[in-house]
Amino acid sequence: MRIGCATSLRGFSTPKAYHGPMRLLEALASLFINTFGITQPTDATRRRAAWFILGLLILMLAVVATVGYVLYRSMHA
């Protein structure tokens, strides 16, 4: 007997031309889409959303690193 999940990621059981990192990005995009109840997008839109989310994560990491660096420099000046 196979038990499915209501929020399972469609299309992840089929092989793709890319591997690990893109699947992780698509999983993050699917998590975001399913968490906020957004209508399920097409595969192309899902990939675009994955790259957009990656850009936001990189931007957030850069902001946190910059704030940390500024705080470090201000305490040790």
N, CA, C and O of each residue as an XYZ file, in Angstrom:
308
protein
N       0.844     -1.175      0.000
C       0.000      0.000      0.000
C       0.885      1.232      0.000
O       1.812      1.340      0.803
N       0.599      2.159     -0.899
C       1.390      3.373     -1.019
C       0.607      4.543     -0.429
O      -0.552      4.769     -0.777
N       1.250      5.271      0.457
C       0.615      6.421      1.098
C       1.257      7.677      0.539
O       2.477      7.830      0.588
N       0.453      8.563      0.017
C       0.962      9.796     -0.559
C       0.745     10.967      0.383
O      -0.055     10.894      1.316
N       1.451     12.017      0.131
C       1.346     13.235      0.932
C       0.621     14.285      0.094
O       0.846     14.380     -1.112
N      -0.232     15.058      0.716
C      -1.001     16.067     -0.011
C      -0.107     17.160     -0.577
O      -0.479     17.810     -1.554
N       1.044     17.372      0.005
C       1.946     18.419     -0.469
C       3.157     17.820     -1.161
O       4.222     18.438     -1.168
N       3.027     16.635     -1.746
C       4.176     16.011     -2.400
C       4.598     16.835     -3.605
O       3.790     17.553     -4.194
N       5.845     16.729     -3.957
C       6.411     17.494     -5.051
C       6.202     16.728     -6.346
O       6.744     15.638     -6.531
N       5.421     17.300     -7.227
C       5.171     16.593     -8.476
C       6.366     16.737     -9.414
O       7.016     17.782     -9.453
N       6.641     15.690    -10.158
C       7.709     15.750    -11.141
C       9.084     15.410    -10.608
O      10.042     15.407    -11.381
N       9.228     15.126     -9.328
C      10.548     14.854     -8.790
C      10.941     13.390     -8.921
O      12.090     13.037     -8.656
N      10.018     12.538     -9.322
C      10.371     11.126     -9.485
C      10.937     10.853    -10.869
O      11.519      9.792    -11.094
N      10.781     11.784    -11.797
C      11.315     11.591    -13.136
C      12.717     12.170    -13.213
O      12.992     13.201    -12.599
N      13.621     11.519    -13.965
C      14.978     12.048    -14.088
C      14.977     13.379    -14.834
O      14.173     13.592    -15.741
N      15.864     14.248    -14.452
C      15.984     15.562    -15.079
C      17.398     15.727    -15.628
O      18.280     14.917    -15.342
N      17.607     16.771    -16.411
C      18.922     17.020    -17.001
C      19.890     17.583    -15.967
O      21.101     17.564    -16.185
N      19.388     18.070    -14.875
C      20.230     18.598    -13.815
C      20.065     17.735    -12.582
O      19.170     16.892    -12.513
N      20.940     17.954    -11.604
C      20.913     17.077    -10.445
C      20.759     17.887     -9.167
O      20.045     18.889     -9.158
N      21.395     17.483     -8.121
C      21.250     17.972     -6.765
C      20.848     19.413     -6.534
O      19.754     19.654     -6.024
N      21.686     20.392     -6.887
C      21.364     21.778     -6.513
C      20.040     22.279     -7.079
O      19.288     22.954     -6.377
N      19.749     21.962     -8.319
C      18.500     22.458     -8.894
C      17.309     21.768     -8.255
O      16.265     22.391     -8.069
N      17.443     20.506     -7.918
C      16.343     19.831     -7.238
C      16.102     20.454     -5.868
O      14.958     20.584     -5.435
N      17.172     20.837     -5.191
C      17.032     21.502     -3.906
C      16.314     22.839     -4.087
O      15.426     23.180     -3.307
N      16.699     23.590     -5.114
C      16.049     24.871     -5.376
C      14.573     24.667     -5.700
O      13.724     25.414     -5.213
N      14.260     23.662     -6.519
C      12.864     23.412     -6.843
C      12.088     22.935     -5.622
O      10.906     23.246     -5.474
N      12.748     22.182     -4.751
C      12.086     21.758     -3.517
C      11.772     22.967     -2.640
O      10.697     23.039     -2.045
N      12.708     23.921     -2.557
C      12.462     25.146     -1.795
C      11.319     25.951     -2.408
O      10.466     26.478     -1.695
N      11.313     26.039     -3.733
C      10.239     26.774     -4.411
C       8.896     26.094     -4.156
O       7.901     26.767     -3.886
N       8.863     24.766     -4.241
C       7.613     24.040     -3.998
C       7.163     24.216     -2.551
O       5.972     24.371     -2.281
N       8.110     24.193     -1.632
C       7.775     24.406     -0.229
C       7.153     25.783     -0.034
O       6.142     25.919      0.655
N       7.750     26.794     -0.635
C       7.227     28.156     -0.547
C       5.832     28.235     -1.161
O       4.919     28.809     -0.569
N       5.671     27.657     -2.350
C       4.385     27.706     -3.056
C       3.307     26.991     -2.254
O       2.192     27.497     -2.122
N       3.633     25.814     -1.718
C       2.634     25.050     -0.975
C       2.340     25.665      0.392
O       1.215     25.568      0.880
N       3.335     26.294      1.013
C       3.134     26.918      2.323
C       2.156     28.085      2.234
O       1.287     28.244      3.091
N       2.304     28.891      1.202
C       1.462     30.069      1.086
C       0.225     29.837      0.243
O      -0.533     30.773     -0.009
N       0.005     28.602     -0.199
C      -1.217     28.268     -0.922
C      -1.328     28.893     -2.289
O      -2.428     29.179     -2.760
N      -0.195     29.107     -2.929
C      -0.190     29.690     -4.267
C      -0.593     28.605     -5.269
O      -0.270     27.432     -5.084
N      -1.295     28.999     -6.322
C      -1.681     28.053     -7.371
C      -0.436     27.405     -7.950
O       0.570     28.079     -8.170
N      -0.493     26.097     -8.200
C       0.662     25.361     -8.723
C       1.057     25.899    -10.093
O       0.234     25.925    -11.009
N       2.309     26.329    -10.241
C       2.756     26.903    -11.512
C       3.181     25.824    -12.503
O       3.259     24.641    -12.170
N       3.451     26.264    -13.724
C       3.999     25.359    -14.734
C       5.455     25.063    -14.372
O       6.021     25.703    -13.486
N       6.055     24.095    -15.056
C       7.444     23.740    -14.755
C       8.403     24.905    -15.008
O       9.334     25.120    -14.232
N       8.182     25.653    -16.087
C       9.053     26.796    -16.384
C       8.937     27.868    -15.307
O       9.943     28.439    -14.884
N       7.726     28.139    -14.867
C       7.523     29.136    -13.817
C       8.086     28.655    -12.493
O       8.589     29.454    -11.703
N       8.006     27.357    -12.245
C       8.573     26.789    -11.017
C      10.096     26.967    -11.008
O      10.680     27.293     -9.975
N      10.732     26.752    -12.161
C      12.190     26.952    -12.245
C      12.543     28.430    -12.046
O      13.518     28.754    -11.369
N      11.748     29.319    -12.636
C      11.996     30.751    -12.463
C      11.842     31.151    -11.004
O      12.628     31.946    -10.490
N      10.840     30.608    -10.341
C      10.639     30.887     -8.912
C      11.810     30.353     -8.096
O      12.232     30.986     -7.128
N      12.339     29.189     -8.480
C      13.478     28.615     -7.769
C      14.694     29.533     -7.876
O      15.381     29.770     -6.882
N      14.964     30.050     -9.071
C      16.100     30.972     -9.231
C      15.870     32.280     -8.476
O      16.808     32.852     -7.920
N      14.620     32.753     -8.457
C      14.301     33.976     -7.716
C      14.541     33.767     -6.222
O      15.116     34.630     -5.559
N      14.109     32.641     -5.699
C      14.315     32.344     -4.278
C      15.802     32.208     -3.970
O      16.254     32.651     -2.915
N      16.572     31.599     -4.883
C      18.022     31.521     -4.694
C      18.622     32.924     -4.623
O      19.475     33.197     -3.779
N      18.176     33.804     -5.506
C      18.665     35.185     -5.478
C      18.352     35.875     -4.165
O      19.195     36.590     -3.623
N      17.151     35.666     -3.649
C      16.781     36.258     -2.362
C      17.630     35.695     -1.224
O      18.042     36.436     -0.331
N      17.893     34.384     -1.253
C      18.731     33.779     -0.206
C      20.156     34.325     -0.251
O      20.749     34.599      0.792
N      20.706     34.482     -1.450
C      22.056     35.033     -1.583
C      22.082     36.481     -1.110
O      23.016     36.892     -0.422
N      21.068     37.251     -1.474
C      20.987     38.649     -1.034
C      20.892     38.727      0.488
O      21.558     39.554      1.110
N      20.069     37.874      1.085
C      19.926     37.866      2.539
C      21.248     37.489      3.209
O      21.623     38.088      4.217
N      21.947     36.514      2.663
C      23.238     36.125      3.211
C      24.242     37.272      3.117
O      25.010     37.506      4.050
N      24.234     37.988      1.989
C      25.137     39.125      1.826
C      24.821     40.229      2.831
O      25.736     40.834      3.390
N      23.548     40.498      3.067
C      23.158     41.538      4.032
C      23.596     41.135      5.441
O      24.155     41.952      6.172
N      23.347     39.890      5.821
C      23.736     39.424      7.156
C      25.249     39.485      7.321
O      25.736     39.899      8.373
N      25.997     39.081      6.301
C      27.466     39.122      6.367
C      27.963     40.566      6.466
O      28.895     40.848      7.219
N      27.354     41.470      5.720
C      27.759     42.879      5.759
C      27.469     43.495      7.119
O      28.307     44.211      7.667
N      26.297     43.225      7.666
C      25.958     43.747      8.990
C      26.910     43.171     10.039
O      27.367     43.895     10.924
N      27.208     41.898      9.950
C      28.155     41.289     10.884
C      29.532     41.912     10.779
O      30.181     42.175     11.791
N      29.979     42.150      9.550
C      31.296     42.767      9.344
C      31.322     44.185      9.910
O      32.285     44.572     10.571
N      30.271     44.959      9.653
C      30.216     46.338     10.157
C      30.202     46.339     11.686
O      30.890     47.149     12.307
N      29.435     45.452     12.292
C      29.409     45.369     13.753
C      30.768     44.948     14.309
O      31.230     45.491     15.313
N      31.399     43.987     13.660
C      32.725     43.538     14.103
C      33.747     44.675     14.031
O      34.525     44.891     14.961
N      33.728     45.396     12.901
C      34.684     46.505     12.727
C      34.407     47.638     13.713
O      35.340     48.283     14.192
N      33.135     47.884     14.017
C      32.825     48.969     14.943
C      33.215     48.621     16.379
O      33.527     49.511     17.170
N      33.198     47.324     16.721
C      33.594     46.918     18.079
C      35.107     46.838     18.238
O      35.615     46.938     19.355
N      35.825     46.661     17.153
C      37.270     46.493     17.233
C      38.022     47.652     16.578
O      39.151     47.478     16.119
N      37.425     48.791     16.535
C      38.087     49.940     15.905
C      38.940     50.707     16.884
O      39.564     51.701     16.513
